[in-house]
Structure formats: C-alpha cells, structure tokens
Amino acid sequence: MTDQPSPLAIILFFLFVGVTLGISFFLGRQAKSSKGYFAAHGQIPWFVNGLAFAGDYLSAASFLGICGMIAFYGYDGFLYSIGYLAGWIVALFVVAEPMKRLGKFTFADALDARFGSRGIRLAAGISTLAVSIFYLIPQMVGAGALIRPLLNFPHYVGVLLVGVTVILIVVTAGMVSTTWVQFLKGSLLVIFSAVLTVLILQRGFETEPNNQHTFMTLGPFSDSNWTNELVSHEEIQGQTIIPAEGIWKDQPFVRTRQMSSDRITVWSRDPLDKQNFILREGQMITTRSDGKVLVAGLPIGTGPGEATLYPVGRVSRLPNNAQKTGPLGLLSFFSILENSEIMLWRKK
C-alpha cells in the first residue's frame, strides 16, 4: 500500500461509480410496477442476464474467499469454487424456473402461493434475512479490503462507499438497474479474467520466481532415530533441534535454530507410514505481547538480522522437481497444479 492515495485511481473509481449510478437512475424510470422492480418486466436479453449472473458470481467475496481457500487448503480449495459454480446451476433449474412458471418474484411468494401458510412466510422471511446478512458481511469486508490498497482509504470508508452505492443501485430501479450494472461489471471481469488467464498460461509455474526462497522437504526419517538423522542431515548443517516444550509439546512440528543467526525454522511433520515421516519446511510468524511481529524468530523485514514472510498459497515444488514449466495448456495447468506442493497456511 502506498503512503499517498493515487489521484488517477480515485478519479477512475468515482468515475465508474458515477457512471453506474447514472445508469441506475436512468433505468429507474422503467420500474413503474412490482413486475418492473422485481423482474425488469421480463425484458432483459438472455446474454445480459448470463453476464449479470457471471458478475454476481465473480464478487469480491468470491475472489478473496477462493484465494483464502487455496492458501489454507491448496488444490482442494480451488475445487470449492467449482462446486460453488455448480450450485448456481442447481438453483437455476430447481428454484428459479419453477418460480418463473408460478409468476412469483420471491421464494417466499412461491411458498405462500403453494401452501398459503403464515408460518412458512415467516420462516422464509427470517431465513432470507439471516442468509443475506451473513452473505453481505464478507461482501462488505471484501469491498473494504479492496478499496484500502486501491485508494489508500481506511477500511470503514471503503465499506461505507460500496454500501451506499449498492443501496442506491437497488433502490432506484430494482432488478433493472441491478441486472445492467452486474452486466457491466461481469463483462469487465470476464474480459480481464480472460486476459489474466492467457498471461498466466503463457508464463506457467516457477518454484523460484525472482530468486525467492525455496522451501525444502527432508527425509524420510524413522520414528526411533529421527533426531540423530536430522542433526546429521547435510541440508541443515549448523542448526540444532529446539526441544518441544510448552505449546509446542505433542504438536506435529519440529523447530530448528541456526546457530549463527538465531533464525528459527519450523518443519511440518508429515507421516509416510507408521514408522517413517518427512519434514516439510514452513515459516512461523509470532506476535509478542508488546505487539512486535517476529518471522522465524527474527524481526520482520528485509534488512540484516530480519526475516521475510514468504507468500502463502504459491507453488513450492513442481512435479519431478522441475524449476519451471514454461507455457501451459488449460488441462496441463490443472494437472501440474494438482500434483505440485503448495505452501499452505496452518494455524497452530
């Protein structure tokens, strides 16, 4: 994040917001009835609806959430996004299409038309509010998190800006403005996502981009004699094993200290079978009681006597110990990603 906000970024942001609100107020004149407000008179073209769905799916929470899922769970986190997309298709055919045939605008209206029960209407209303609140929270948090590095505004300012803008868009013209605004956003996201996809496939994977640190995997070691085997390992010459005491006791981690610099390395102990295991190098970040942040037991930074926290979620080892892949096709990209080692985040 820069110390001073970028005037160009601020101008472009408010220009986009102004255009969006202008479209909303212009289209608001078309929403003169409940059908116009909730269903846009049924006159939205199919391709506009499709891109609007894409824009709704590619939200701030989706982008940041999937990045977080990959950082925590690797390839499995990526698969979550595929399941989320499949859920849209199920909702379209199981919920949206029957509601359209009933001529109703909301799920609560459809239930009321079918059962005529006040209890069902009340339950539908409460569940709608509950789901909306828990859905909006990550959306607003994500919006504030994106505004902060983009415009250097405080987090709460980003939340307020986006929140007020969304409220105005929805209130002015309902589904008419919402659909067209999502169409605009979806079109931009699809175009730039396609450009990024092509660039990423052309670049491929690298395990040491810009001479970054390469995380090691040691072993296998036997449970009965692993301490002697580890101390004598050529990759960690000059390091000693830190006893597992306090909160580290009975945890699947091994810590070593570099005698020359006091740098601490954390190794994740991953079993191979009942008697053998391997050690995967990780990194440790600690916040002391005085608020000072340490990485690998050293102050965070890039200067002498300091340590850097390396990115989480990046590929640390490629199949066959390759250093880089070069340009990739779409299927080969996923195949290599599935069979690579990814730096994950594990909270102790």
Secondary structure, DSSP 8 states (H G I E B T S, - for coil): --SS--HHHHHHHHHHHHHHHHHHHHHHTT--SHHHHHHGGG---HHHHHHHHHHHHS-HHHHHHHHHHHHHHTHHHHHHHHHHHHHHHHHIIIIIHHHHHHT-SSHHHHHHHHH--HHHHHHHHHHHHHHHHHHHHHHHHHHHHHHHHHH---HHHHHHHHHHHHHHHHHHHTHHHHHHHHHHHHHHHHHHHHHHHHHHHHH--BSSGGG-----EEEEEETTTHHHHHHT-GGGTTEEEE---GGGTTSSEEEEEETTT--EEEEEEEESSSSEEEEEE---EEE-TTS-EEETTEEBSSSTT-B----SSSEEE-GGG-SB--S--HHHHHHHHHTSEE------
